[in-house]
Amino acid sequence: MAITPRLELRQAQTLVMTPQLQQAIKLLQLSNLELADYVEGELEQNPLLEKREAERNPADEVPTGSDAFTEKTHESTTALDTIVREGKVDETPLDVGMREAMNADEPAVGDNGGDMFLRTKSGRSDFDSEEFDFEQSTSKDESLQDHLRSQLGLDIGDVVDRVIGVQLIDLVNEAGYLVGDLEAVADAVGTTVERVEATLGRMQRFDPAGVFARTLAECLALQLKEQNRLDPAMQAVLARLDLVARNDVPALCKASGQGSEDVLDMISEIKALNPKPGLAFGTDLAQTVVPDVFVRARPMGGWLIELNADTLPSVLVNTRYYARISATAKADGDKAYLSERLSSANWLVKSLDQRANTILKVATEIVAQQEGFLAHGVSRLRPLNLRDIATVIDMHESTVSRVTANKHISTPRGIYPMKYFFTSAIATVDGASTHSAESVRARIKTLIERETPDQILSDDRIVEILRGADIDIARRTIAKYREAMRIPSSVDRRRLKKQVA
């Protein structure tokens, strides 16, 4: 066959993901904080987008997309319940990734037999109850570095030693440990390692006791030295912290040359110390988990499901500004830019609205599937997988996976990630039904917590008890669950309980 240039015409079917479709997929799996940052970035880049303000003139805006969704939050409960019952909620599906288009019709979410109503929650992100009454403001304490610098100026007078001290303070982490290299500090200051070590020894007497330690054993030793309890026997025990963690008293007696009673006293002293002394000072405030969905019981039965409106960015397309600017645009490039910005803005607004509706649909089905958990606790948690939810709401599993990623539900039993409700199944003895792995773990933990020093349950005994409760589980699975919950073996538990007794 001769090698010659020629033209060929071929037909092929491929799924092409447009930039808009990629954006919709990205929005689905973002957490509320990541979504807020993303929308802020879009507001900076797109002059046709703006945040919805309370005192705006309605003539300047078109309340479409997520704004239309937010408008529903301000309706009365009765009116909104009527909208839901009659199936008037506009819910364009967002089954992106596996559908060829995003405008297919979906059945409206109804009231699920009168047991469930759906609405968004605006205003405060709580239920006006003590359970959700979080503090609105916090005060920032003095940082550990500031506390150490104040002592450096009082306790060390030599200029070179002070410079060394400043370098060492910068190498202390939030737990109070020194994480840097002394040789690097000596090179930076232009001195010897011996002088750096001497300065470090002086600074290890700073408050809080145990600060500037390089290892856990050194941290505990500094605290015991402060209490005048660092004798040779205690040093021998600190050298074998692995045995202390296992409460291996016979091995510690051999290592320290002390009796069991003295060793038990030393173990008690060590456990009373603070392994992270630096955490007593101000650090960066932990970010509180903000739920995306609220679930609470209705007085007459059933469950009320609400989107947290505070996590739903409300953006608008300023069509008046677009009309004014487009009328003055003369160049083809300017017109093309405005047209592209308008299309991008409209798509973002629609995507935010569809994202909210999709989260609500998935959360509604999760509540319907896990109603036993909400009413009775983890023992009634059902086995559930993505396919179970996807089949009911007519979406693909990948869509449900994206929706449940980085999302949280606030229930009467606490705030849980959506992923928590998806657990594997463990068969019953007769194979007729299944139990969720999470509920089985809860049973194992309860059995172990009820142990007495004279009746410690081995893994084999736990298997027998669970099979008596119609749960077919292997011994290795019991061991895996126990280790995942950081529960010691039966031998270690027997030793611990006897020491406590």
Phi and psi in degrees as a GROMACS rama.xvg file:
@    title "Ramachandran Plot"
@    xaxis  label "Phi"
@    yaxis  label "Psi"
@TYPE xy
-72.1345  143.202  ALA-2
-92.4669  102.583  ILE-3
-136.634  150.407  THR-4
-71.5462  137.311  PRO-5
-155.913  164.121  ARG-6
-103.997  138.171  LEU-7
-130.732  145.53  GLU-8
-113.11  121.957  LEU-9
-128.49  151.28  ARG-10
-113.514  136.969  GLN-11
-150.688  146.724  ALA-12
-103.89  121.153  GLN-13
-135.359  152.67  THR-14
-98.2681  109.671  LEU-15
-99.3251  123.685  VAL-16
-91.9653  112.298  MET-17
-71.6747  161.86  THR-18
-57.0624  -35.4798  PRO-19
-66.0711  -40.1729  GLN-20
-66.5498  -39.2707  LEU-21
-63.0265  -37.8191  GLN-22
-64.048  -42.3128  GLN-23
-63.2501  -40.7889  ALA-24
-63.8487  -41.4849  ILE-25
-63.9767  -41.5544  LYS-26
-64.1598  -33.6765  LEU-27
-60.1033  -40.8822  LEU-28
-95.897  2.0816  GLN-29
-76.155  144.383  LEU-30
-76.0991  172.231  SER-31
-64.3575  -34.8416  ASN-32
-69.9628  -43.045  LEU-33
-65.8745  -36.186  GLU-34
-65.2123  -41.7687  LEU-35
-61.5898  -42.0113  ALA-36
-65.1553  -40.0483  ASP-37
-63.7626  -43.9306  TYR-38
-65.8824  -37.7589  VAL-39
-60.9639  -40.7839  GLU-40
-63.0577  -39.9883  GLY-41
-66.3431  -36.4495  GLU-42
-64.452  -34.6779  LEU-43
-72.3028  -32.9184  GLU-44
-87.8935  -29.2451  GLN-45
-109.602  111.367  ASN-46
-69.9071  -12.7116  PRO-47
-90.0883  -6.76284  LEU-48
-99.117  144.749  LEU-49
-153.982  156.679  GLU-50
-73.2004  149.491  LYS-51
-77.7607  125.337  ARG-52
-108.439  151.613  GLU-53
-69.5687  -32.7633  ALA-54
-100.926  30.099  GLU-55
-83.6763  156.559  ARG-56
-83.9997  119.835  ASN-57
-58.4227  -23.7037  PRO-58
-69.7151  -19.0304  ALA-59
-83.292  -9.63305  ASP-60
-134.711  159.261  GLU-61
-114.925  107.894  VAL-62
-74.0449  73.6858  PRO-63
-108.074  171.642  THR-64
61.7197  -133.645  GLY-65
-64.7609  -25.7678  SER-66
-67.2557  -40.2742  ASP-67
-62.0064  -37.0975  ALA-68
-65.4715  -41.497  PHE-69
-68.0512  -33.3708  THR-70
-57.5722  -31.7676  GLU-71
-66.5472  -22.9484  LYS-72
-69.4334  -20.0093  THR-73
-93.4647  -1.80209  HIS-74
-76.1492  160.187  GLU-75
-68.4127  158.272  SER-76
-60.0758  -42.3749  THR-77
-63.9079  -43.3962  THR-78
-65.1804  -41.6001  ALA-79
-70.8752  -38.0502  LEU-80
-61.2105  -36.0991  ASP-81
-65.3392  -41.618  THR-82
-59.1229  -43.8482  ILE-83
-66.9652  -44.3018  VAL-84
-60.4155  -40.1147  ARG-85
-83.4591  0.706136  GLU-86
72.6173  30.9442  GLY-87
-94.1546  1.10102  LYS-88
-69.748  124.126  VAL-89
-77.3947  107.369  ASP-90
-127.223  85.751  GLU-91
-75.0572  129.501  THR-92
-68.2651  149.514  PRO-93
-119.373  46.645  LEU-94
-81.3079  65.7685  ASP-95
-79.9257  160.892  VAL-96
95.2875  -31.2825  GLY-97
-126.762  -10.4741  MET-98
-99.2646  152.9  ARG-99
-82.6657  -18.2847  GLU-100
-143.896  165.896  ALA-101
-114.62  8.41111  MET-102
-112.779  24.1341  ASN-103
-72.8158  149.726  ALA-104
-75.746  142.663  ASP-105
-128.675  148.049  GLU-106
-66.7122  140.368  PRO-107
-68.9111  151.632  ALA-108
-77.4816  122.991  VAL-109
-98.3121  -159.763  GLY-110
-94.0761  4.07348  ASP-111
55.2949  55.8445  ASN-112
72.2551  20.3228  GLY-113
82.226  -0.132842  GLY-114
-94.2227  -7.08516  ASP-115
-147.104  133.153  MET-116
-124.016  146.912  PHE-117
-118.027  133.884  LEU-118
-162.074  165.017  ARG-119
-94.3977  155.858  THR-120
-113.617  119.239  LYS-121
-107.255  170.466  SER-122
80.1846  -134.221  GLY-123
-68.8158  145.345  ARG-124
-92.7557  52.7341  SER-125
-151.327  -177.239  ASP-126
-109.717  22.589  PHE-127
55.5492  36.2083  ASP-128
-127.996  163.13  SER-129
-63.7734  -29.2255  GLU-130
-62.5767  -31.4062  GLU-131
-114.167  17.7595  PHE-132
-87.4439  78.225  ASP-133
-79.1665  151.807  PHE-134
-69.3093  138.335  GLU-135
-88.2217  -16.5192  GLN-136
-142.719  149.584  SER-137
-135.331  156.188  THR-138
-107.363  143.329  SER-139
-94.8611  124.097  LYS-140
-79.2252  172.153  ASP-141
-63.6604  136.496  GLU-142
-76.2084  161.659  SER-143
-63.8619  -41.7909  LEU-144
-62.0981  -42.1598  GLN-145
-62.859  -40.6524  ASP-146
-63.4981  -39.3576  HIS-147
-71.8863  -37.611  LEU-148
-65.6218  -36.0009  ARG-149
-64.353  -34.8789  SER-150
-75.9774  -31.3125  GLN-151
-61.4405  -42.3755  LEU-152
-67.7042  -24.2166  GLY-153
-90.9399  -35.3291  LEU-154
-96.7949  -22.5642  ASP-155
-121.855  121.358  ILE-156
-101.33  -27.4796  GLY-157
-67.0675  136.559  ASP-158
-63.6555  -44.9515  VAL-159
-64.924  -42.4427  VAL-160
-64.6176  -33.7431  ASP-161
-66.8624  -40.1069  ARG-162
-63.1313  -41.0355  VAL-163
-62.3916  -42.5719  ILE-164
-61.0741  -39.8129  GLY-165
-62.9983  -41.4887  VAL-166
-63.5358  -41.5942  GLN-167
-68.055  -38.4854  LEU-168
-62.1695  -37.655  ILE-169
-66.8465  -18.4381  ASP-170
-95.4085  4.22074  LEU-171
-88.3883  128.285  VAL-172
-83.3705  179.37  ASN-173
-65.6946  -22.8083  GLU-174
-82.1309  -10.3079  ALA-175
101.55  5.48818  GLY-176
-93.8418  146.755  TYR-177
-84.6993  120.27  LEU-178
-112.531  3.92638  VAL-179
-100.56  -177.353  GLY-180
-104.445  129.003  ASP-181
-66.9825  -32.1924  LEU-182
-64.3839  -38.4152  GLU-183
-65.0453  -37.4482  ALA-184
-65.8479  -42.6526  VAL-185
-62.1417  -41.3138  ALA-186
-65.9537  -39.1828  ASP-187
-67.1227  -37.0955  ALA-188
-86.0649  -25.7799  VAL-189
84.7311  41.4844  GLY-190
-136.105  -170.758  THR-191
-94.5697  158.812  THR-192
-66.0789  -33.0415  VAL-193
-62.1439  -39.9827  GLU-194
-69.6877  -35.8078  ARG-195
-63.4752  -42.5248  VAL-196
-65.4277  -37.5745  GLU-197
-64.7408  -41.8293  ALA-198
-65.5693  -39.5307  THR-199
-62.0972  -39.7924  LEU-200
-60.6409  -37.4713  GLY-201
-70.2322  -38.5209  ARG-202
-75.979  -18.7901  MET-203
-71.5312  -5.86005  GLN-204
-92.133  0.427713  ARG-205
-67.5175  161.726  PHE-206
-87.416  138.091  ASP-207
-81.2977  153.391  PRO-208
-60.573  133.083  ALA-209
102.455  -7.24807  GLY-210
-72.1598  155.93  VAL-211
69.2633  14.8234  PHE-212
-75.2225  153.023  ALA-213
-104.514  -16.1239  ARG-214
-139.032  166.192  THR-215
-63.8993  -41.4943  LEU-216
-61.868  -40.4355  ALA-217
-67.6089  -37.6669  GLU-218
-61.2264  -47.1723  CYS-219
-66.8187  -36.7632  LEU-220
-64.3572  -39.714  ALA-221
-63.5676  -39.0739  LEU-222
-68.8658  -39.8455  GLN-223
-68.2324  -34.4441  LEU-224
-64.8019  -36.9632  LYS-225
-62.6316  -32.9856  GLU-226
-91.5857  4.22065  GLN-227
59.8559  41.237  ASN-228
-122.127  14.0085  ARG-229
-95.61  77.9575  LEU-230
-96.1357  172.914  ASP-231
-57.2964  -36.8117  PRO-232
-65.4767  -41.2293  ALA-233
-66.3778  -37.4874  MET-234
-63.072  -37.553  GLN-235
-65.8088  -36.5138  ALA-236
-69.2541  -41.2918  VAL-237
-64.3159  -27.3885  LEU-238
-71.2194  -14.5526  ALA-239
-125.224  59.8004  ARG-240
-65.8186  -22.7039  LEU-241
-63.9951  -36.7897  ASP-242
-72.6602  -33.3526  LEU-243
-64.3367  -41.0198  VAL-244
-62.5173  -33.6542  ALA-245
-90.6778  -2.31233  ARG-246
55.1025  40.7573  ASN-247
-85.15  83.2138  ASP-248
-63.9699  -45.4319  VAL-249
-57.0722  -43.0506  PRO-250
-66.7858  -36.6956  ALA-251
-69.6518  -35.7909  LEU-252
-61.4715  -40.0774  CYS-253
-68.5864  -39.0442  LYS-254
-72.1598  -35.1271  ALA-255
-97.8556  -16.2869  SER-256
73.0453  22.7082  GLY-257
-112.737  164.489  GLN-258
-76.3495  166.259  GLY-259
-62.5858  -36.6747  SER-260
-65.119  -42.9527  GLU-261
-66.282  -38.5564  ASP-262
-65.0302  -40.1363  VAL-263
-63.7159  -37.3949  LEU-264
-65.0584  -40.9598  ASP-265
-66.7085  -38.4413  MET-266
-62.2933  -41.3908  ILE-267
-62.8682  -41.1135  SER-268
-63.6701  -43.1336  GLU-269
-64.4395  -42.22  ILE-270
-69.403  -18.3712  LYS-271
-82.1445  -8.94256  ALA-272
-79.8017  168.576  LEU-273
-102.616  109.826  ASN-274
-72.483  -15.1154  PRO-275
-133.411  75.7031  LYS-276
-65.4367  -25.4347  PRO-277
-69.2731  -20.6115  GLY-278
-71.1138  -7.95573  LEU-279
-72.9338  -10.5725  ALA-280
-107.308  168.59  PHE-281
-62.9003  134.143  GLY-282
-131.024  179.608  THR-283
-62.5544  133.785  ASP-284
-66.0367  134.873  LEU-285
-69.1503  140.76  ALA-286
-77.2151  121.973  GLN-287
-70.41  138.673  THR-288
-69.7065  123.616  VAL-289
-103.387  116.415  VAL-290
-68.3682  148.616  PRO-291
-89.6199  -23.7838  ASP-292
-136.261  139.155  VAL-293
-107.079  137.311  PHE-294
-129.782  127.364  VAL-295
-145.316  157.301  ARG-296
-76.3647  140.359  ALA-297
-85.2546  145.551  ARG-298
-56.8517  -33.4774  PRO-299
-95.5804  11.1775  MET-300
104.872  156.841  GLY-301
87.0625  -172.445  GLY-302
-132.088  139.975  TRP-303
-101.187  124.679  LEU-304
-114.882  125.334  ILE-305
-133.108  136.786  GLU-306
-76.6302  142.078  LEU-307
-79.6956  104.159  ASN-308
-65.0237  -22.085  ALA-309
-67.6719  -20.4641  ASP-310
-97.2419  3.63425  THR-311
-104.095  104.054  LEU-312
-61.1992  133.15  PRO-313
-109.404  107.261  SER-314
-121.464  153.299  VAL-315
-127.503  157.183  LEU-316
-101.752  116.98  VAL-317
-82.0626  89.3861  ASN-318
-70.5097  -29.3658  THR-319
-65.9413  -41.5605  ARG-320
-64.919  -39.1421  TYR-321
-63.3364  -43.0039  TYR-322
-64.0367  -39.2015  ALA-323
-68.7587  -40.8427  ARG-324
-75.0745  -39.9747  ILE-325
-66.1726  -26.9963  SER-326
-69.9062  -24.5327  ALA-327
-98.5985  -7.5657  THR-328
-75.4363  125.678  ALA-329
-108.526  -40.3691  LYS-330
-74.7285  147.937  ALA-331
-62.4015  -35.9763  ASP-332
-63.4859  -40.3343  GLY-333
-65.4922  -42.1327  ASP-334
-65.1916  -41.374  LYS-335
-64.7006  -38.5993  ALA-336
-64.4404  -45.3301  TYR-337
-63.8625  -39.8961  LEU-338
-64.5338  -40.8672  SER-339
-67.4906  -39.5309  GLU-340
-65.8481  -37.6511  ARG-341
-66.5341  -43.6381  LEU-342
-63.4907  -41.8959  SER-343
-64.6477  -40.4769  SER-344
-65.1164  -45.9043  ALA-345
-62.1263  -39.1344  ASN-346
-67.6945  -38.891  TRP-347
-63.3323  -44.1265  LEU-348
-61.9291  -43.6518  VAL-349
-66.2759  -40.2885  LYS-350
-64.4281  -39.4559  SER-351
-63.823  -40.3438  LEU-352
-65.5525  -45.0743  ASP-353
-66.6083  -35.8996  GLN-354
-60.8057  -45.3412  ARG-355
-62.4347  -44.3886  ALA-356
-65.0419  -37.3348  ASN-357
-68.4367  -41.8536  THR-358
-59.9319  -41.6229  ILE-359
-64.577  -40.882  LEU-360
-65.0601  -44.5038  LYS-361
-65.9588  -43.4923  VAL-362
-63.0306  -37.336  ALA-363
-62.194  -43.6614  THR-364
-71.0292  -34.4085  GLU-365
-61.1767  -44.5173  ILE-366
-62.7419  -41.3337  VAL-367
-63.5739  -38.2837  ALA-368
-75.999  -32.8703  GLN-369
-110.355  34.3219  GLN-370
-63.3142  -32.0759  GLU-371
-63.1675  -38.1586  GLY-372
-64.193  -44.6937  PHE-373
-63.2576  -33.8887  LEU-374
-87.1296  -35.1328  ALA-375
-124.84  -10.4971  HIS-376
107.549  -172.81  GLY-377
-65.3821  -23.2514  VAL-378
-64.3485  -19.907  SER-379
-105.984  15.8831  ARG-380
-70.4317  126.387  LEU-381
-88.7555  150.187  ARG-382
-62.0966  135.621  PRO-383
-150.853  139.561  LEU-384
-130.87  172.226  ASN-385
-61.7448  -33.9711  LEU-386
-64.9408  -35.5935  ARG-387
-60.5528  -43.4137  ASP-388
-72.1414  -44.6057  ILE-389
-61.3056  -36.6969  ALA-390
-65.8167  -41.6895  THR-391
-69.6152  -44.1587  VAL-392
-91.7247  4.7304  ILE-393
59.4206  52.9902  ASP-394
-133.807  169.949  MET-395
-84.5444  154.28  HIS-396
-60.0109  -36.0717  GLU-397
-63.1588  -34.4356  SER-398
-66.9789  -44.4966  THR-399
-63.052  -38.0924  VAL-400
-62.5794  -41.9593  SER-401
-67.6376  -39.0903  ARG-402
-64.6097  -40.259  VAL-403
-81.7441  -9.11434  THR-404
-74.2575  130.674  ALA-405
62.0035  25.13  ASN-406
-116.101  150.84  LYS-407
-131.169  148.453  HIS-408
-118.451  130.702  ILE-409
-95.2189  118.198  SER-410
-119.973  168.52  THR-411
-59.8695  -15.4969  PRO-412
-102.233  9.62816  ARG-413
122.485  -179.232  GLY-414
-97.51  125.974  ILE-415
-128.112  145.589  TYR-416
-64.8322  148.517  PRO-417
-60.1449  -31.8122  MET-418
-64.4651  -21.4185  LYS-419
-61.7061  -31.362  TYR-420
-81.1785  -2.99853  PHE-421
-103.034  105.054  PHE-422
-127.689  153.525  THR-423
-73.9728  165.764  SER-424
-104.902  142.093  ALA-425
-118.823  125.125  ILE-426
-71.5272  155.876  ALA-427
-80.2367  172.155  THR-428
-61.2289  -41.4791  VAL-429
-84.7757  -6.69  ASP-430
75.4032  7.14151  GLY-431
-79.1049  -29.8526  ALA-432
-141.712  -174.82  SER-433
-137.514  161.742  THR-434
-121.584  150.009  HIS-435
-77.1535  147.597  SER-436
-62.8966  -33.9336  ALA-437
-66.9002  -41.5407  GLU-438
-66.9814  -34.2537  SER-439
-67.3125  -40.2814  VAL-440
-60.8546  -39.8315  ARG-441
-63.7403  -37.9512  ALA-442
-64.6701  -42.7211  ARG-443
-61.8918  -44.004  ILE-444
-63.6196  -40.1812  LYS-445
-64.8786  -42.4208  THR-446
-60.8923  -41.8772  LEU-447
-71.2358  -36.7974  ILE-448
-65.7556  -26.139  GLU-449
-89.8801  5.47619  ARG-450
-65.6485  153.967  GLU-451
-115.11  160.273  THR-452
-57.4307  -27.0482  PRO-453
-91.0847  -10.0442  ASP-454
-134.39  73.1458  GLN-455
-87.0869  130.122  ILE-456
-87.0415  124.104  LEU-457
-78.9729  167.181  SER-458
-61.4235  -37.7246  ASP-459
-64.3708  -39.4419  ASP-460
-67.2355  -37.2819  ARG-461
-64.3272  -37.5853  ILE-462
-59.8886  -44.3569  VAL-463
-63.5826  -41.5158  GLU-464
-64.8827  -43.2678  ILE-465
-68.9589  -35.4101  LEU-466
-68.3425  -30.3778  ARG-467
-66.2486  -24.6276  GLY-468
-93.6668  17.9365  ALA-469
68.3403  35.3628  ASP-470
-118.066  116.025  ILE-471
-91.089  107.126  ASP-472
-142.3  145.962  ILE-473
-89.3833  158.882  ALA-474
-63.135  -39.955  ARG-475
-64.7427  -30.0316  ARG-476
-70.1335  -38.8421  THR-477
-59.5713  -46.3862  ILE-478
-62.4004  -39.5537  ALA-479
-64.9053  -45.7536  LYS-480
-64.0282  -40.9976  TYR-481
-64.1141  -43.2899  ARG-482
-67.2668  -35.4413  GLU-483
-64.8123  -32.4229  ALA-484
-88.2516  5.98578  MET-485
58.5885  43.2973  ARG-486
-100.749  126.412  ILE-487
-64.235  169.209  PRO-488
-70.5485  170.138  SER-489
-62.7802  -33.8813  SER-490
-65.3263  -46.8868  VAL-491
-67.4139  -37.3699  ASP-492
-66.5808  -37.7072  ARG-493
-63.596  -40.923  ARG-494
-66.8852  -42.3996  ARG-495
-64.7797  -46.0426  LEU-496
-67.2177  -33.5907  LYS-497
-68.8493  -36.2047  LYS-498
-68.2083  -38.9465  GLN-499
-66.5698  -41.1907  VAL-500
